[in-house]
């Protein structure tokens, strides 16, 4: 079962995922991304935090590609963060490591720390 928890920091939405991104278990992810990209007009970036994702299959990759395309079509950046070695290896094998932008998340800290000093602690609680 895939669990999704959203955290909004400024105009960046972090979706903290926990579990398996596999065929038949991606509705929660779809709903969360659609809600954030539709309801929030000031969102500039959606970041999937994959720190607690243990498995991903072709169906999950397909959904992530679909969501990436939909979000970018609205002018919103779509990034992955805290990608485990196992998930990154799957991205490499499928050559999707050149399609998805993988970020360390550090780029968001300077911007956020000026606005709210506690933002780094909030972001760290995703994992």
KEKE-3310 file (N, C-alpha, C; in steps of 0.2 Angstrom, whole numbers, plus 5000, padded with zeros to 4 digits):
npx = (5004:5003:5007:5004:5010:5008:5018:5019:5030:5033:5032:5033:5029:5031:5029:5028:5032:5028:5030:5025:5027:5018:5010:4993:4992:4993:4984:4983:4994:4992:4980:4985:4995:4987:4978:4987:4992:4981:4973:4981:4986:4998:5009:5025:5034:5033:5039:5043:5046:5056:5061:5056:5051:5050:5049:5047:5039:5036:5023:5022:5032:5027:5016:5022:5029:5018:5012:5022:5022:5009:5010:5021:5015:5007:5016:5023:5037:5044:5050:5062:5067:5078:5081:5082:5096:5091:5080:5085:5093:5084:5079:5090:5092:5081:5083:5078:5083:5088:5077:5069:5071:5082:5084:5094:5087:5093:5094:5082:5083:5091:5082:5071:5075:5076:5064:5057:5064:5062:5059:5068:5068:5055:5055:5064:5057:5050:5056)
npy = (4994:5011:5026:5043:5059:5076:5091:5108:5120:5136:5139:5126:5110:5096:5079:5066:5050:5033:5016:5005:5009:5003:4994:4995:5001:5015:5025:5034:5041:5047:5055:5064:5071:5077:5084:5094:5100:5105:5112:5121:5136:5143:5134:5130:5119:5102:5089:5073:5064:5050:5043:5033:5023:5007:4998:4998:4997:4993:4998:5008:5016:5020:5028:5038:5044:5048:5057:5067:5072:5078:5087:5096:5101:5110:5120:5117:5112:5095:5084:5072:5066:5060:5047:5030:5018:5006:5010:5020:5012:5005:5016:5019:5007:5007:5018:5030:5038:5049:5056:5059:5072:5072:5077:5084:5091:5101:5113:5119:5124:5136:5146:5143:5145:5158:5163:5155:5149:5137:5128:5119:5109:5104:5099:5089:5080:5073:5061)
npz = (5000:4996:5004:5005:5009:5010:5010:5010:5006:5004:4987:4984:4983:4993:4991:5001:5000:5004:5004:4991:4974:4963:4950:4950:4963:4963:4964:4975:4974:4961:4964:4974:4967:4956:4964:4970:4959:4953:4962:4969:4963:4964:4965:4960:4959:4960:4971:4972:4986:4989:4999:5007:4999:4994:4984:4966:4951:4933:4930:4940:4936:4924:4928:4935:4924:4917:4926:4927:4914:4913:4924:4920:4908:4913:4917:4929:4938:4940:4951:4958:4974:4987:4982:4983:4982:4976:4969:4961:4953:4945:4938:4931:4923:4915:4908:4913:4921:4914:4911:4922:4934:4946:4962:4976:4986:4993:4986:4989:5002:5005:5000:5007:5021:5023:5023:5033:5047:5052:5042:5036:5046:5045:5032:5033:5041:5032:5028)
capx = (5000:5007:5005:5007:5009:5010:5020:5020:5034:5033:5028:5036:5025:5034:5025:5032:5029:5030:5028:5027:5024:5017:5004:4987:4993:4995:4978:4984:4999:4989:4976:4989:4998:4982:4976:4992:4993:4975:4970:4986:4989:5005:5014:5030:5037:5031:5044:5042:5052:5056:5066:5053:5049:5054:5048:5044:5038:5035:5017:5023:5036:5023:5012:5026:5030:5012:5011:5027:5020:5004:5012:5025:5011:5004:5021:5026:5043:5042:5057:5062:5071:5080:5080:5086:5100:5087:5075:5089:5096:5078:5079:5096:5091:5076:5086:5073:5087:5090:5071:5067:5076:5083:5087:5095:5083:5097:5093:5077:5085:5092:5076:5066:5077:5075:5057:5055:5069:5060:5057:5073:5066:5049:5057:5068:5053:5047:5059)
capy = (5000:5017:5031:5050:5065:5082:5096:5114:5125:5141:5137:5120:5104:5089:5073:5061:5043:5027:5010:5003:5012:4997:4993:4994:5004:5021:5030:5039:5046:5051:5060:5069:5076:5081:5089:5099:5104:5109:5116:5126:5140:5146:5129:5130:5113:5096:5085:5066:5061:5043:5040:5027:5019:5001:4995:5002:4992:4996:5001:5014:5021:5023:5033:5044:5047:5052:5063:5072:5075:5082:5093:5100:5104:5116:5124:5115:5107:5089:5082:5066:5067:5055:5041:5025:5015:5001:5014:5023:5007:5004:5022:5018:5001:5009:5024:5035:5043:5055:5059:5062:5076:5070:5083:5082:5095:5106:5119:5123:5126:5143:5150:5142:5147:5165:5164:5152:5146:5130:5125:5113:5104:5102:5096:5083:5076:5068:5054)
capz = (5000:4995:5008:5002:5014:5007:5014:5006:5008:4999:4981:4982:4986:4993:4992:5004:4998:5009:5002:4985:4968:4959:4946:4954:4969:4962:4964:4980:4971:4956:4967:4977:4962:4953:4969:4971:4953:4951:4967:4971:4958:4965:4965:4954:4959:4964:4972:4975:4991:4988:5004:5011:4994:4994:4977:4960:4945:4927:4931:4944:4932:4919:4931:4936:4918:4915:4930:4925:4908:4915:4928:4916:4904:4917:4919:4935:4938:4943:4953:4963:4979:4991:4978:4986:4977:4972:4964:4956:4948:4941:4934:4926:4919:4910:4906:4915:4925:4910:4910:4928:4937:4953:4966:4983:4990:4995:4982:4992:5009:5006:4999:5013:5027:5023:5024:5039:5049:5054:5036:5035:5050:5042:5026:5035:5044:5027:5028)
cpx = (5004:5003:5008:5005:5012:5012:5022:5024:5036:5029:5030:5032:5030:5029:5029:5029:5032:5026:5030:5023:5024:5010:4998:4987:4995:4990:4980:4989:4996:4984:4980:4992:4993:4979:4980:4992:4987:4973:4975:4989:4996:5010:5018:5033:5034:5037:5042:5048:5051:5060:5063:5049:5053:5054:5045:5044:5037:5028:5018:5027:5032:5018:5016:5028:5024:5011:5016:5025:5014:5006:5016:5021:5007:5010:5024:5031:5041:5049:5056:5068:5072:5078:5085:5091:5096:5083:5079:5092:5090:5078:5084:5095:5086:5078:5081:5077:5089:5083:5069:5073:5076:5087:5089:5091:5087:5096:5087:5078:5086:5086:5071:5068:5077:5068:5055:5061:5068:5059:5062:5070:5060:5050:5060:5063:5049:5050:5059)
cpy = (5006:5023:5038:5055:5071:5087:5102:5119:5130:5139:5130:5115:5098:5084:5067:5054:5038:5021:5008:5007:5006:4997:4991:4997:5011:5027:5035:5044:5050:5057:5065:5074:5080:5086:5095:5103:5108:5114:5122:5130:5143:5141:5129:5123:5108:5091:5079:5064:5054:5039:5034:5023:5013:4997:4999:4997:4996:5000:5008:5019:5024:5029:5039:5048:5051:5058:5069:5076:5080:5088:5098:5104:5110:5121:5123:5111:5101:5086:5076:5068:5061:5048:5036:5022:5010:5005:5017:5018:5005:5010:5021:5013:5003:5015:5030:5040:5049:5059:5063:5067:5074:5075:5080:5086:5101:5113:5123:5126:5133:5148:5149:5145:5154:5167:5161:5148:5138:5125:5119:5108:5100:5097:5089:5078:5071:5061:5051)
cpz = (5000:4999:5005:5007:5010:5012:5009:5009:5003:4993:4979:4986:4987:4995:4995:5003:5003:5006:4995:4979:4963:4955:4951:4961:4968:4962:4969:4977:4965:4959:4970:4972:4958:4958:4969:4965:4951:4956:4969:4965:4958:4966:4959:4954:4963:4965:4975:4980:4991:4993:5007:5005:4993:4988:4972:4954:4939:4927:4935:4940:4927:4922:4933:4930:4916:4919:4929:4919:4909:4919:4924:4911:4907:4919:4926:4935:4942:4944:4957:4968:4983:4988:4981:4980:4973:4967:4959:4951:4943:4936:4928:4921:4913:4907:4907:4919:4921:4909:4916:4931:4944:4957:4973:4988:4993:4992:4985:4999:5009:5005:5005:5019:5028:5025:5031:5041:5051:5048:5035:5040:5048:5036:5028:5038:5038:5027:5035)
residu = (UNK:UNK:UNK:UNK:UNK:UNK:UNK:UNK:UNK:UNK:UNK:UNK:UNK:UNK:UNK:UNK:UNK:UNK:UNK:UNK:UNK:UNK:UNK:UNK:UNK:UNK:UNK:UNK:UNK:UNK:UNK:UNK:UNK:UNK:UNK:UNK:UNK:UNK:UNK:UNK:UNK:UNK:UNK:UNK:UNK:UNK:UNK:UNK:UNK:UNK:UNK:UNK:UNK:UNK:UNK:UNK:UNK:UNK:UNK:UNK:UNK:UNK:UNK:UNK:UNK:UNK:UNK:UNK:UNK:UNK:UNK:UNK:UNK:UNK:UNK:UNK:UNK:UNK:UNK:UNK:UNK:UNK:UNK:UNK:UNK:UNK:UNK:UNK:UNK:UNK:UNK:UNK:UNK:UNK:UNK:UNK:UNK:UNK:UNK:UNK:UNK:UNK:UNK:UNK:UNK:UNK:UNK:UNK:UNK:UNK:UNK:UNK:UNK:UNK:UNK:UNK:UNK:UNK:UNK:UNK:UNK:UNK:UNK:UNK:UNK:UNK:UNK)
# end
